[in-house]
């Protein structure tokens, strides 16, 4: 199930001017990774500090910017030839940090155990996808509740004040997504389906037997 991940090509097309600017001016992909975390933190602060309805616009604005940065760090790295194993690590850590920071914006409204549950659950789909990639299965992205859907849930909470249902939706949806990805990975492993190898936003593949570097690509939704 692709979910909102299916909109990735359209969304990437809207970022072409920024992407070309980043490549032309040799902006480090890590700048976009850090900017994504900052935007996620700004969304969380807006959610926590502003009343419902009033927080909807800044939360939506910052989360769209967070998703844009998640796309740009990988595409700029590829187009500028700056892919590297270290860049892949920075990207993954930044993405997970941004996910967690956004959920923390629910703290003023939701009991701590539920927030902690949402923090843990929101990381599980990504860890499952990474586990599959480590096994040689093409990385699985998308919903039903991946990164993009979690951002949408938070935006709806900001617009409506339904903070508790939002936390529950993040937990239940993330767990469902993790289980579905696990079944997909198991099916591909049993079928011996050829994978694309580890597919991360900014990774350089292991050198081939001839010594030449590969260049795998990655995805927006984890």
Buried (B, 14 or more C-beta within 10 A) or exposed (E): BEBBBEEBEEBBEEBEEBBEEBBEEEBBBBBBBBBBBBBBBBBBBBBBEBEBEEBBBBBBBBBBBBBBBBBBBBBBBBBBEBBBEEBBEBBBEBBBBBBBBBBBBBBEBBEEEBBEBBBBBBBBBBEBBBEBBEEBBBBBBBBBBBBBBBBBBBBBBBBEBBBBBBBBBBBEBBBBBBEBBBEBBEEBBEEEEEBBBBBBBBBBBEEEEEEEEEEBBBBBBB
